[in-house]
Amino acid sequence: MPLELSINQARRLALAAQGFGKQPEASPGLPAVKRMLQRLGVVQIDSVNAVVRSHYLPLFSRLGSYAPSMLDQLAWGRGRQRQLFEYWGHEASLLPLSLYPLLRWRMAHAADGRGIYRQLAQFGRERQDVIARVLAAVREQGALGAGSLSTRQERAGPWWDWSEEKHALEWLFAAGEVTVAGRRGFERLYDVPDKVLPRAVLDQPMPSEAEAHQGLLLHAASALGVATERDLRDYFRLEPGQGKAALAELVADGRLQGVQVQGWKQPAYCAGTPRIPRRIEASALLSPFDSLVWERSRTERLFDFRYRLEIYTPAHKRVYGYYVLPFLYQQRIAARLDLRAERAQGQLAVHAVHEEAVPLDEAGYHALAVNLLRLASWLGLERVQLNCPRREGSQLRQALLSAAPA
């Protein structure tokens, strides 16, 4: 019989696996940052900068006020400093170098257009001349952005209106022929892997595709705590056929075990025998692209929290706001806030606060106020500006007054 978990046990198991078992530190060091990145396995990158670039937030949510330069160093530093690489993990992502061998099968399939590469496949088949020219330029000139290679005469259109050179770079990136050496602002700078990644990583033998799928699912199971087959696949964007075959092998040899979670229609799985904390005390503001909540159907099943990003929704049709961060309190997602870092004014603006069905108590509002003040300080902003006319805004105002340092 599969292990049976209550929904509260599943929540605690998931939160602990995601690194929410301890309260944030005053100033986390580099070892804590490395451990958390290894635990998560993948941090999604997104260009929206309404509060801060999204890849910086998951570490802040779990560790507290770490120095973002630590992540920059690990992702884009030189030599031994670099311990992460950019690739298509869960969308565009930062991943530990230890996972590089497990994703080489994906690089090998860039040319045939499988999975996430379908849009690049036609270009790869038809424009090998451009691809060869761009690769030669990168090899000769070093870290380059797409703009410095473009030969187009007309002005670029919308952001998806890529030049041929940009298409070529993205195809080469997908194929593992180039990698991201650094960033200029948010623009990727590409170079060949030999000049960027450690030789010891590049020389590791390539696992079989089946072994890679199993390794990725195991990492996903460890990072998620408890998850359905679809949840596990989604963590590294595996397709159904890839995930189901690997899952069957992992269950058969005992590396994963079946679990039945209260209220879930689909069977779930966990790695080994789960150690379920008795309580999770964490409170945190979460990026919309945090791995705890990025799979929206799992977020509903696990937290009874329906979450949709409304950035691309016309303003008059938005329900909660433009850039809305969930607020994790104790063992539930208790509220959501529409936030903006207004850097010119030196303030973190709170445009809306929305409680969930179970209201926040006084301690909950105090925890929310502390998180907002800590976030503002971490971002180098002088104050929290409350613009919410709702009842929740009045309660948060009182909490901010009592939580603010004297």
C-alpha angles and dihedrals in degrees: 000000000000119000111266121221130186115230090253091053090049090051093051092046092050094046093049091048090052092054101259096122096103136046116255118271126238093243115357116207132224095268091058091049091050092049093050093048091050090049094051095040094198135042116191119231120216131174099221110111101183091127104358133319104293098237090066096056104067091063092047091049091055105029106026127227102002120160110263087213086073090064091045090052094050094044103039107010125120129261116334092001090074113086100150134061133199119241145126100291106134096352111311104347151166112238136179114261088240088074095052095095091050091058099047091092087062090052090050091056097051091099096054095053098237120161115334094008100067093106092053097042097083092049090049092052096045106035108044087135091065092042092053092047093050093046090051090051092050091049091050102040104032127220107019137172123221092250094062091056100044118119096181115125101199123076115266118256126210120345092270092054093099125184119237089256092054090051089050093050092050091049091049090047091052090048093050092242090120131021136193111277095179144315134261102207098316096328115113118237111208131208136159114279093242090067096044114031127058115267090230090061095046092048095055113115115259112248119227115266091253092050091049093051090050092049092050093048091050091052090048091051091051092048096045099041094210125015145153122248090263092049091052093049093047093057091073097016098250118172121242096258092048095048100043095051092048092045092053090054093048093051092045093055094042100247089119127032130203119252132187113214120200110259096008115123095200125062116255135210139211135187112256122322108335121235104211117201116229090227141002114212099182125129121188146153109238132213113240084239097049113134090234091067109015093101097068098195090053090049089056093047094045103038105015085239121137109205131180128166111238100190092113095039115103109259095245091055098049117114101192107011146270104294110016124184120198116230115223112206122178103316102338142058098251105176146356129225133201102221136180131183102223097193098177089058094040093236144116104226120211105201097174141005120198122185121208124236093287106057123229114257124219092275090050093054090047090053090049091050091050091051092050093048091047091048092050091049092048090052091051093247120144101219149000111251112204113208099161114122093189126105089256088059091059092051092047091050091059091047092050091052092052095042097047114105114255 
